[in-house]
Amino acid sequence: MSIIGWIILGLLAGAIAKVLLPGRDPGGFIGTTVIGVAGAFIGGWISARWLDHPISKHFYDGATWAAAIGGSLVLLILYRILFGNSRD
């Protein structure tokens, strides 16, 4: 999958993570999408590095989507913990 594919996957994973974890985000829509893209890269890297599940080159692979959404959720939770009160 190319870098453009990972960016699109990250944008979609960020949106899915936002649906799974509703509430006010300190960064708004743009922050959530950036976290989604970063989460897709980090989730894919963790999956390939430590879980011994190499990321497929196919966009529609379920494990690739799970890694991207999982990485996005983890980054979104960490972002809320660190910067959660900035929009109060």
C-alpha positions in Angstrom: 0.0 0.0 0.0 1.4 3.4 -0.9 1.8 6.4 1.4 -1.4 7.9 0.0 -3.3 4.7 0.9 -2.0 4.9 4.5 -3.1 8.6 4.7 -6.6 7.7 3.5 -6.7 4.7 5.8 -5.6 7.0 8.7 -8.2 9.6 8.0 -10.9 6.9 8.0 -9.4 5.2 11.1 -9.4 8.6 12.9 -13.1 9.1 12.1 -13.9 5.6 13.3 -11.9 6.2 16.5 -13.8 9.4 17.0 -17.2 7.5 16.6 -16.0 4.8 19.1 -14.7 7.4 21.6 -17.1 10.3 21.5 -16.7 13.6 23.3 -14.9 16.8 23.0 -11.4 16.6 21.6 -8.8 19.3 22.4 -7.8 19.6 18.8 -11.1 19.4 17.0 -11.6 17.8 13.7 -8.2 18.6 12.3 -6.4 17.3 15.4 -8.5 14.1 15.3 -7.6 13.4 11.7 -3.9 14.0 12.3 -4.1 11.6 15.2 -5.9 9.1 12.9 -3.1 9.3 10.4 -0.4 9.0 13.0 -2.3 6.1 14.7 -2.5 4.2 11.4 1.3 4.4 11.0 2.0 3.5 14.6 -0.6 0.7 14.7 0.8 -0.8 11.5 4.4 -0.5 12.8 3.5 -2.1 16.2 1.6 -4.9 14.4 4.5 -5.7 12.1 7.2 -5.3 14.7 5.9 -6.9 17.9 2.8 -8.8 17.0 4.5 -10.7 14.1 1.6 -9.9 11.8 3.1 -8.1 8.8 0.8 -5.5 7.3 -0.9 -6.6 4.1 -0.4 -4.7 0.9 -4.2 -4.7 0.4 -6.3 -1.8 1.5 -9.2 -4.0 2.5 -7.3 -6.3 4.9 -9.1 -6.6 8.3 -5.9 -6.8 10.3 -4.6 -3.6 8.7 -7.8 -1.8 9.6 -7.8 -3.1 13.2 -4.2 -2.0 13.6 -4.9 1.5 12.2 -8.1 1.9 14.4 -6.3 0.6 17.5 -3.4 2.9 17.0 -5.8 5.8 16.5 -7.7 5.0 19.7 -4.6 4.8 21.7 -3.3 8.1 20.5 -6.7 9.8 20.9 -6.9 8.6 24.5 -3.3 9.7 25.2 -4.1 13.1 23.6 -7.2 13.6 25.7 -5.3 12.7 28.9 -2.4 15.1 28.2 -4.4 18.0 26.7 -8.0 17.3 27.7 -8.6 20.5 29.6 -7.4 22.9 27.0 -10.9 23.5 25.6 -12.7 24.1 28.9 
